[in-house]
Amino acid sequence: MRGKHKRFVAAKEIKRPLPKLTIPTDVQTFEDYFARLQILQSRSDTHIYFDTSFLVWLTGVSSDGRAELLSWLHALGRSRIHIPVWAAHEYFRHHVTGLISNQLQEVAGNLRTAANDSYAALRPYLDTPVRGEHRSLAEIHTNVRKTLIDVKRLAGFASKWSTEHYQSHVNDVFKMINDYGVQSGSVFDNLHDIEILEKSRYTGRIPPGFKDKKKKERDGVGSNSFGDLEFWREILRHSKDVRAKSVIILSNDRKNDWLMGAQPAPTIDREDEVIAAKRSWNPIPRAHPMLLFEAHASAGVEELVLTDTVYLATYFKKAGIPCQSFFNAAVDVELPEPSEFDKDVRKGLKATAAMVGSEPRGKSDDIRAGTLFKDGPNVLVAPLKLNLAFTTSGKLEHPPGNALVKAVLDENTEARGIINFLQLELFKAADTGTLVWLARALVSRSQAGDSLAVAHCSDLLGMIDELPSGTATCLYLGFLAGAYFDGDDLRAPPSAPIFQSLLSLQDRPFAAQPIAVITGRFRKLHKKPLYSPDPAMPALPVTVQLKDVSGGRSSIFGLQIGGLGVLDATQSEEELTLSHLLDGQASATVRSIAERASQLLGFPVAQLLNTAELDRVVEFSPTIGLIAPSETVLLIDE
């Protein structure tokens, strides 16, 4: 009887339907993938497993981003979320070996090297103009230095992150591991035959892990070539124990020993704002067919879905799950092309103006960052002191100021950067008037073509947010004075290599008093430039006058920026004609004309209000050009 019973059971087992290896032939779409995720995450028999790569990525995410992920996990239910022992073990090993800190230090070093090497390589070429570039050579030099110094500043940020934030972020991930760790000892059972299994599976390229076959020991530490296989076996064992019908694995591993290879990138709908947030997409993470086959055969798992940080964040966004910080960290990882970035800036400016109407734009409420040093005891920024400093800044002789200029320019034969001089006794002893005079003198020398003065002006502006408030106020006043005044009279039009960068800082707290001093001086002179500095940084509407010509084309005969006309239809000075200023062209976009006019006449390019009309291509006659310098001064009524 017992024998018959055994044979009966055996026969029954043989007759049980076996899974088939199925290779998908359809091309998965975003909609298909996200719809399936939504269905599976809502089912009680779906279990979710974390891979080490996902945990490592989470370490760098802000606490808000991790909180958003945890909120989603808690809503699903704690019993369905799992961090396998092997994933936890690998994460802890990465922590001990300093993986993340070392990566950040490597990035920081690469950034510094790239900045230094790029400047050294580019510098000889910055003194020769190129066609289509409407900035002056001095402006280009200034912008290049500022950009590369910002890169070095970013390197400093990367270095500091490990010291200031790493441990607290790691502790948060450790807590996740403690809360969601798999309670199983199967990882040790699996180790008994792992090397034999690894060899046979990898020889047959059976996933996962065969892509790690060539991993080597390093510094006496094991290669961990079977890590993926051990992780997978633990998932199979656990999912069978909990009777999971569906498994979702969160992993940033995109090798084809996890994913189905030879998949095309998904079609991107640019009208879908969430999808369009990323310019290029990897193929949808579809599990390797052999993985699903094995999961079904050995654990009874009927569906297996892989997702990475990018696709999970996008799913959150499209499903309406709160995820802004998580989404930004995962998806906002591509730098746009300059033209795209400029377009987005203009679009944002237009949107801001539409929302607030005539309200001020761009008012900054940011708290000032930590400063490099303290203001000297003689730096005072009372209105009377600043007005007196402005008056004396126009004089040729200023012994303390002359001594500083001599140190940073005339005797600086090694062309050391301005930051090397900030801690000198000359700087520490400088008073309000000296700092204002120095900044104005640097602008004057930069206007005369002194490349070292251009570099110093650029560097000081680049670090001005890190300078103490009083010092920043004095330097900004000196820069404005040099750009807007020639001696005691207005410079027509205002100009300086750093002029556009200077105007981009109008809304900073340190700029308010210098702007008040400058605009007060305009009133005393009863005249002012076309654009007066303004902490509100108002959007400047651009209005164009066109006339139709043959073939549906248009010709420009008038242009106003902020309500002020900037074109002369019969400009006799060839250097001021649009044809000359735009490299001999006979047509251009309204935007190109408006930006070139702004650069030469003293308007802030960043504040031009974007409209569809600006992208219109217009023709222009050989005689039309910008107004003469004498017309860039407006009289102020009594």
Secondary structure by P-SEA (a helix, b strand, c coil): caaaaaaaaaaaaaaccccccccccccccaaaaaaaaaaaaacccbbbbbcaaaaaaaaaccaaaaaaaaaaaaaaccccbbbcaaaaaaaaaaaaaaaaaaaaaaaaaaaaaaaaaaaaaaccccccccccccccaaaaaaaaaaaaaaaaaaaaaaaacccccaaaaaaaaaaaaaaccccccccccccccaaaaaaaaaaacccccccccccccccccccccaaaaaaaaaaaaaaaaacccbbbbbccccccccccccccccccccccccccccccccccccccaaaaaaaaacccccbbbbbcaaaaaaaaaaaccccaaaaaaccccccccaaaaaaaaaaaaaaaaaacccccccccccccccccccccccccccaaaaaaaaaaccccccaaaaaaaaaacccccccccccccccccccccccaaaaaaaaaaaaaaaaaccaaaaaaaaaaaaacccccaaaaaaaaaaaaaaaccccccccccccccaaaaaaaacccccaaaaaaaaaaaaaaacccccccccccccbbbbbbbbbbccccbbbbcccccccccccccccccccccccccccccccccaaaaaaaaaaaaccccccccccccccbbbbbcccccccccccccccccc
